Amino acid sequence: MDSTFDLSTTHYGVLRGNAVESVVEFLGVPYAELRDRLADAELIKTRQGGILDATKDGPTAISPRQGCHLEQEAIQHTLPPKDLPQSDRHCLNLNITTPRVSLQSKSKLPVFVFIHGGGYALGANSWPQYSLQRLNELSVRCNRPVVTVGINYRLGVFGFLTSTELREAGYSPNNGLRDQRVAIEWVHRHIQCFGGDPSNITIAGSSAGGASALLHLHSETPLFRQLISLSGTYLLLRPTTLDAQERAYQKALDSWGLSAATPGERIRYLLETPAEELFRNCSISVMPSIDGDLIPTDTSFAEVADPDGLHPIGKKWCQSILIGDAAMDASIIDFVQPELSRNCAARFIKLVNTNLPQAAAVALLQKYHLLDEDSDSQAFLKILDYLNHVTFNQPSLAFSMGWSNRAHLYYFNEGNPWDGPYQEKATHLLDIAYLTQNFSEFLSKEQNELALRFAEDILKFCHGLKPWPATGTNFHLRLYGPTHAGCMTKDSTKPFGPEVNRQDVMANLPETVSRDTLISIAEQFKSI
């Protein structure tokens, strides 16, 4: 029977959590305060007062109300909905789960800190698909106990919009990333009270969360021991220039009818307008920006893939990474931007011919069998293959090469088991659905076995073990699935080919064609 559990901490008072099975959950634990919705997050170092009720989810960041359901539709299976409040100033909280036995002893367990995805626009640590309770219970059962922490951070306009006048008014760029950084600092200060080892933190993220985790490697100060990126890198979700952010800001001002307003009036509007009204009247997409601080410069594939280089600087202090992609991660592009399929063959062919020399353009189009006469549906599937190889697979490979002999590379090839347009395809977010164990009631025996193996490998990595050989001088990766074809897990020494379900987009192209050019074609295609 579930009950509550009161935890006395050194500097954070008494927290009341939920004792569930073999673990205790502390939900909605505040880690920072905000002076206003655009201000820098201020770390909560100590807490005074009575018992902190951590039995209920805290507020989420402001994002589209239907976002959780939409993301589950992309997974192609829904979970029971939760009624979650949103807040512009009180969303900076953590969901912490720890083995019950660790609270009754002086344990120092590895810490798994998870950053949710959602394109920097939506997501929450309390969404059902991101609950870490079952993963924590599994860690106890398989004798690899960890403390798990899910981070909330600001999203969209409040998380990533910046401009010259905002910065001149004292508002920093990259609020969402700064929130994450403060959350990591909170974990360092307080996680020992929850049975965690602050010197043994693994930061992990899915999609935009994986890109965020990798961006924190730009820190000169050590933040964590290891890193896990599930289908997300900053070579795909590239930070934008401050000039591009300025254009986005001007577009937002136009949509709010503030073009003629003074800087003071504009900032007051941003600070005081009800959040839902603000978001409803503005549809711009904002990303992290190259601010010369958290994100010092733009980055090329070559820099990331250089095993002798020092990009990012975190290669000096992060011991190892685990990184990979799914065979049809690009399914999320179809889901988010279905309009891209219209007249897609002609648009894509034009972009290829514009950006590549003639011989390279012909070779690339032949590689993907793309023809002018293809129907939209035929052409779009071929283009999605290209997008998958260029924006998901190649970045994972680049990072694994750059971290030679310290990178564990995986390919997730498990087919989506549920009805939908990508059934039996290894879709975006399916890996996190398997990892968290939150969809186990809806999986077959074989699918659940694969989910267990995937999660157990992640937990081994958190414990400093090598779940499979690192790639480096000798290429090595682990395959997960597809179970519907009789494959559970398998190791391979080949990066490409039918055996691993990946194609070398660079094969037969001139050496003068760079991966950055190919990903630029993808970005241009998605921006039309």
C-alpha positions in Angstrom: 0.0 0.0 0.0 1.3 3.4 -0.9 2.0 5.9 1.8 3.9 9.2 2.5 7.5 9.5 3.6 9.0 12.4 5.5 12.6 13.2 4.7 14.7 15.5 6.9 17.4 17.3 5.0 20.4 19.3 6.0 19.5 22.6 4.3 16.1 22.1 2.8 14.0 21.3 5.8 11.5 18.4 5.8 10.1 17.1 2.5 7.0 14.8 2.3 7.0 12.5 -0.6 5.1 9.5 -1.9 6.3 6.0 -0.9 5.5 3.8 -3.9 6.6 0.2 -4.1 10.4 0.2 -3.5 10.9 3.9 -4.1 10.0 7.3 -2.8 9.0 10.2 -5.1 9.4 13.8 -4.2 7.4 15.9 -6.8 7.5 19.5 -7.6 10.6 20.3 -5.5 11.5 24.0 -6.2 15.1 24.5 -7.2 15.1 28.2 -8.1 13.1 31.4 -7.8 12.3 34.0 -10.5 12.0 37.7 -9.8 9.9 37.9 -13.0 9.1 35.6 -15.9 12.2 36.7 -17.9 14.7 37.0 -15.0 17.7 34.8 -14.3 16.9 31.8 -12.1 18.1 32.3 -8.6 19.2 29.0 -6.9 17.4 28.1 -3.7 20.3 27.2 -1.4 18.3 26.7 1.8 14.6 26.4 2.8 13.0 27.4 6.1 9.5 26.7 7.4 7.4 23.7 7.8 7.0 20.5 5.8 7.3 20.9 2.0 4.5 18.9 0.4 6.2 17.0 -2.4 3.4 14.6 -3.0 1.9 16.4 -6.0 3.3 17.5 -9.3 4.5 21.1 -9.4 3.5 23.6 -12.1 4.9 23.1 -15.6 6.4 25.8 -17.7 4.1 27.7 -20.0 3.6 25.8 -23.2 0.7 24.7 -25.5 -2.0 23.1 -23.4 -2.5 20.2 -25.8 1.3 19.6 -26.0 1.4 16.4 -23.8 -1.4 14.7 -25.9 0.2 15.8 -29.1 3.5 14.3 -28.2 1.8 11.0 -27.2 0.2 11.0 -30.6 3.6 11.2 -32.1 4.6 8.2 -30.0 1.4 6.6 -31.4 0.0 5.6 -28.0 -1.5 7.7 -25.3 -1.4 7.4 -21.5 -4.0 8.6 -19.0 -4.0 12.4 -19.0 -3.0 14.5 -16.0 -4.4 17.9 -15.1 -1.2 19.9 -14.6 -1.1 23.6 -13.7 1.2 25.9 -15.6 3.1 28.9 -14.3 5.5 31.5 -15.7 7.3 32.0 -12.4 6.8 28.9 -10.3 7.7 26.2 -12.9 11.3 25.6 -11.9 11.0 22.4 -10.0 12.3 18.9 -9.9 10.8 15.4 -9.6 13.2 13.3 -7.6 12.8 9.5 -7.1 15.0 7.4 -5.0 15.1 3.9 -3.7 13.4 3.8 -0.3 16.3 1.8 1.2 18.8 4.6 0.3 16.9 7.0 2.5 17.3 4.7 5.5 21.0 4.3 5.1 24.0 6.4 4.1 23.9 5.4 0.5 25.7 7.4 -2.2 24.0 6.2 -5.4 24.7 7.4 -9.0 22.4 10.2 -10.0 20.5 10.2 -13.3 19.4 13.7 -14.2 16.9 13.9 -17.1 16.1 16.8 -19.4 12.9 16.3 -21.4 12.6 17.1 -25.1 9.9 19.0 -27.0 11.8 21.3 -29.4 12.4 23.9 -26.6 8.7 24.7 -26.9 6.9 22.1 -24.9 7.4 19.3 -22.3 7.4 18.8 -18.6 9.0 16.4 -16.0 5.5 15.5 -14.9 4.1 14.4 -18.3 3.2 10.7 -18.0 5.7 9.6 -20.7 8.6 11.2 -18.7 7.8 9.8 -15.3 11.0 8.2 -13.9 9.3 6.2 -11.2 9.3 2.9 -13.0 12.9 3.3 -14.2 13.8 3.8 -10.6 11.9 0.7 -9.5 13.7 -1.2 -12.2 17.1 0.1 -11.0 16.3 -1.5 -7.6 15.2 -4.8 -9.1 18.2 -5.2 -11.3 20.6 -4.2 -8.5 21.7 -1.0 -10.2 20.0 1.5 -7.9 20.1 5.2 -8.9 18.5 8.4 -7.8 16.5 9.9 -10.7 15.9 13.7 -11.2 13.6 15.2 -13.8 14.1 18.9 -14.6 11.5 21.5 -15.5 12.8 24.6 -17.4 11.4 27.6 -19.2 10.2 27.0 -22.7 9.4 29.1 -25.8 9.3 32.8 -25.5 10.1 32.9 -21.8 12.9 30.3 -22.2 14.7 31.4 -25.3 13.5 34.7 -26.8 16.2 37.4 -26.7 17.0 40.8 -28.3 19.3 43.7 -28.0 16.7 45.7 -25.9 16.0 42.7 -23.6 19.7 42.2 -23.0 20.2 46.0 -22.4 17.4 45.8 -19.9 19.4 43.1 -18.0 17.6 40.0 -19.3 20.0 37.2 -20.3 19.6 35.0 -23.4 19.1 31.2 -23.1 16.9 31.3 -20.0 15.9 27.7 -20.5 19.5 26.5 -20.6 20.4 28.7 -17.6 17.5 27.1 -15.7 19.0 23.6 -16.4 22.4 24.8 -15.2 20.9 26.0 -11.9 19.0 22.7 -11.5 22.3 20.8 -11.9 23.9 23.1 -9.3 20.9 22.4 -6.9 21.5 18.6 -7.4 25.2 19.1 -6.5 24.2 20.9 -3.3 21.3 18.7 -2.1 21.1 15.3 -3.7 23.2 13.6 -1.0 20.2 14.0 1.3 18.2 11.8 -1.2 20.9 9.1 -1.2 22.7 10.4 -4.3 26.3 11.0 -5.0 26.9 14.5 -6.2 30.3 13.5 -7.7 28.6 10.8 -9.8 26.0 12.5 -12.0 24.9 11.3 -15.4 23.1 14.0 -17.4 20.6 12.6 -19.9 18.2 14.0 -22.4 15.9 13.0 -25.3 15.6 15.0 -28.5 15.9 18.7 -27.5 16.9 17.5 -24.0 19.8 15.5 -25.6 20.9 18.6 -27.5 20.6 20.6 -24.2 22.8 18.1 -22.4 25.5 18.3 -25.1 25.3 22.1 -25.0 26.3 22.0 -21.3 29.6 20.5 -22.4 30.6 24.1 -23.3 31.0 24.8 -19.6 34.6 25.1 -18.4 33.4 24.1 -14.9 32.7 20.3 -14.5 29.0 19.7 -14.2 28.6 15.9 -14.4 30.6 12.7 -14.9 28.8 11.2 -17.9 26.3 12.1 -20.6 23.5 10.4 -22.4 21.9 11.8 -25.6 18.9 10.0 -27.1 18.2 11.2 -30.6 19.2 14.8 -30.1 22.3 16.9 -30.7 23.0 20.6 -31.4 24.1 19.7 -34.9 20.4 19.1 -35.6 18.9 21.7 -33.3 21.5 24.3 -34.0 21.7 27.4 -31.9 20.9 30.6 -33.8 22.8 33.8 -34.1 21.8 36.9 -32.2 21.0 38.5 -35.5 18.5 35.7 -36.2 17.1 36.1 -32.7 16.6 39.8 -33.4 14.6 39.0 -36.5 12.4 36.6 -34.5 11.9 39.3 -31.8 10.8 41.8 -34.4 8.4 39.3 -35.9 7.0 38.7 -32.4 6.6 42.4 -31.8 4.6 42.7 -35.1 2.3 39.9 -34.0 1.7 41.6 -30.7 1.1 45.0 -32.4 4.1 46.5 -30.6 6.3 47.7 -33.5 5.8 51.3 -32.7 6.0 50.9 -28.9 9.0 52.1 -26.9 11.4 49.5 -25.5 10.0 50.0 -22.0 6.5 49.4 -23.2 7.5 46.3 -25.1 9.3 44.8 -22.1 6.4 45.7 -19.8 4.0 43.9 -22.2 6.2 40.8 -22.1 6.3 40.8 -18.3 2.7 41.7 -17.6 0.5 40.2 -20.4 -1.2 37.0 -19.4 1.0 34.1 -20.6 -1.7 32.3 -22.6 -2.6 35.5 -24.4 1.1 36.2 -25.2 1.6 32.7 -26.6 -1.7 32.7 -28.5 -0.8 35.8 -30.4 2.7 34.8 -31.3 3.7 31.7 -33.2 7.4 32.2 -33.6 9.8 29.3 -33.0 12.7 30.2 -30.8 15.9 28.2 -30.2 19.0 28.6 -28.0 21.2 31.4 -29.2 25.0 31.7 -29.6 25.5 34.2 -26.8 29.3 34.0 -26.4 28.8 32.6 -22.9 26.8 29.4 -22.5 27.1 28.8 -26.2 30.4 30.5 -27.2 30.4 29.8 -31.0 28.7 27.9 -33.8 30.0 24.4 -34.4 30.8 22.4 -37.5 30.6 18.6 -38.0 34.4 18.5 -38.5 35.0 20.1 -35.1 32.6 17.7 -33.3 34.1 14.7 -35.1 37.8 15.6 -34.4 39.1 13.1 -31.8 42.2 15.3 -31.2 40.3 18.6 -30.9 39.0 20.2 -27.7 35.5 20.9 -28.9 33.5 21.0 -26.7 35.7 22.0 -23.7 33.7 19.5 -21.6 35.8 16.7 -23.2 38.3 17.6 -20.5 36.0 16.8 -17.6 33.2 14.5 -18.9 34.4 11.0 -18.7 32.2 9.3 -21.3 29.1 9.6 -23.4 26.4 7.3 -24.6 24.7 8.5 -27.8 22.4 7.2 -30.5 19.5 7.6 -32.8 16.4 5.7 -34.0 16.0 4.4 -37.6 13.0 6.8 -38.3 13.6 9.7 -36.0 12.5 11.9 -38.9 8.9 10.8 -38.2 8.7 13.7 -35.8 9.3 16.1 -38.7 6.3 14.7 -40.5 4.3 15.0 -37.3 5.3 18.6 -36.5 5.4 19.9 -40.1 3.1 17.8 -42.3 2.8 20.7 -44.7 6.3 20.0 -45.9 5.0 17.1 -48.0 3.3 19.5 -50.4 5.2 19.7 -53.7 8.2 18.3 -51.8 10.0 16.6 -54.7 10.4 19.8 -56.7 11.4 21.9 -53.7 14.0 19.3 -52.5 15.5 18.7 -55.9 15.8 22.5 -56.4 17.6 22.8 -53.1 20.0 20.0 -53.8 20.8 21.4 -57.3 21.3 24.9 -55.8 23.6 23.8 -52.9 25.7 21.1 -54.5 27.9 20.8 -57.6 26.0 19.1 -60.5 27.8 15.7 -60.1 27.2 15.6 -56.4 23.5 16.7 -56.8 22.9 13.9 -59.3 24.6 11.3 -57.1 22.6 12.4 -54.0 19.3 12.3 -55.8 20.1 8.9 -57.3 21.0 7.6 -53.8 17.5 8.4 -52.6 15.8 7.5 -55.9 14.1 10.8 -55.9 12.3 11.7 -59.1 10.4 14.8 -60.4 7.4 12.6 -61.2 7.1 11.1 -57.7 3.9 11.8 -55.9 4.1 13.9 -52.7 3.6 10.8 -50.5 6.3 8.8 -52.4 8.8 11.7 -52.4 8.2 12.7 -48.8 9.2 9.2 -47.5 12.4 9.4 -49.5 13.2 12.9 -48.2 12.5 11.8 -44.6 15.1 9.1 -45.1 17.6 11.8 -46.1 16.6 14.0 -43.2 17.0 11.0 -40.8 20.5 10.2 -42.1 21.7 13.8 -42.2 20.1 15.3 -39.0 20.0 12.4 -36.6 22.4 9.6 -37.6 25.3 11.6 -38.9 25.4 13.9 -35.8 25.4 10.8 -33.5 28.3 9.4 -35.5 30.2 12.7 -35.4 30.0 12.9 -31.6 31.0 9.2 -31.3 34.1 9.9 -33.5 35.0 13.0 -31.5 34.9 11.1 -28.3 37.0 8.2 -29.6 37.2 5.3 -27.1 34.9 7.2 -24.7 31.6 7.0 -26.6 29.1 4.2 -26.5 27.0 4.3 -29.7 23.7 2.7 -30.3 21.1 2.4 -33.0 17.5 2.0 -31.9 15.8 -0.1 -34.6 12.7 -1.3 -32.7 9.6 -0.9 -34.7 6.7 1.1 -33.3 4.2 -1.5 -32.1 1.1 0.7 -32.3 -1.4 1.7 -35.0 -0.4 4.8 -36.9 1.4 6.0 -40.0 4.8 4.7 -38.8 3.9 1.3 -37.3 6.9 -1.1 -37.3 9.2 1.9 -37.9 11.7 3.0 -35.2 10.0 6.4 -34.6 11.2 9.4 -32.7 10.5 9.2 -28.9 10.0 5.4 -29.0 13.4 4.9 -27.3 12.3 7.1 -24.3 9.0 5.2 -24.1 10.9 2.0 -23.8 13.5 3.4 -21.4 11.1 4.7 -18.9 9.0 1.5 -18.9 5.8 3.7 -18.9 4.2 1.9 -21.7 4.9 -1.7 -20.5 1.2 -2.6 -20.3 0.8 -2.0 -24.0 3.9 -4.0 -25.2 4.3 -7.7 -25.9 6.6 -10.0 -23.9 9.4 -9.6 -26.5 9.0 -5.8 -26.6 9.1 -5.6 -22.9 12.2 -7.7 -22.8 13.9 -5.3 -25.2 12.7 -2.3 -23.1 14.3 -4.0 -20.1 17.6 -4.6 -21.8 17.8 -1.0 -23.1 17.0 0.4 -19.6 19.5 -2.0 -17.9 22.2 -0.9 -20.3 21.5 2.7 -19.4 21.6 1.9 -15.7 24.9 0.0 -16.1 26.4 3.1 -17.8 25.2 5.3 -14.9 27.1 2.9 -12.6 30.3 3.6 -14.5 30.2 0.2 -16.4 30.6 -0.3 -20.1 27.4 -1.8 -21.3 29.1 -2.6 -24.6 32.5 -1.7 -26.0 33.2 2.0 -26.8 33.7 3.0 -30.4 37.0 4.5 -31.4 40.0 2.9 -33.1 37.7 -0.1 -33.7 34.2 0.9 -34.6 31.5 -0.7 -32.4 27.8 -0.1 -31.7 24.8 -1.8 -30.2 21.6 -2.5 -32.0 18.2 -2.6 -30.3 15.5 -4.5 -32.2 13.5 -4.9 -34.3 11.8 -7.6 -32.2 9.2 -8.1 -34.9 12.0 -9.3 -37.2 13.4 -11.6 -34.4 16.2 -9.3 -33.2 16.5 -8.3 -29.5 20.0 -6.8 -29.1 23.0 -7.3 -31.2 26.5 -5.7 -31.5 27.9 -4.6 -34.9 31.2 -3.2 -36.2 29.5 -1.6 -39.2 28.1 1.9 -39.2 26.1 1.5 -42.4 24.3 -1.2 -44.4 21.2 -3.3 -44.3 22.4 -5.1 -41.2 22.2 -1.9 -39.1 19.5 -0.2 -41.1 21.5 3.0 -41.8 22.7 4.5 -45.1 25.9 6.4 -45.6 24.7 9.7 -47.0 28.3 10.7 -47.8 29.1 7.6 -50.0 30.0 8.4 -53.6 29.9 12.2 -53.0 32.9 14.3 -53.7 35.2 15.1 -50.7 34.4 18.8 -51.2 30.8 18.2 -50.0 30.6 18.6 -46.3 28.1 17.3 -43.8 27.4 20.9 -42.8 26.2 21.5 -46.4 24.0 18.5 -46.3 22.4 19.5 -43.0 22.0 23.0 -44.4 19.9 21.6 -47.2 17.7 19.8 -44.6 17.3 23.1 -42.6 16.4 25.0 -45.8 13.8 22.4 -46.7 12.2 22.5 -43.3 12.1 26.3 -43.3 10.1 26.7 -46.5 
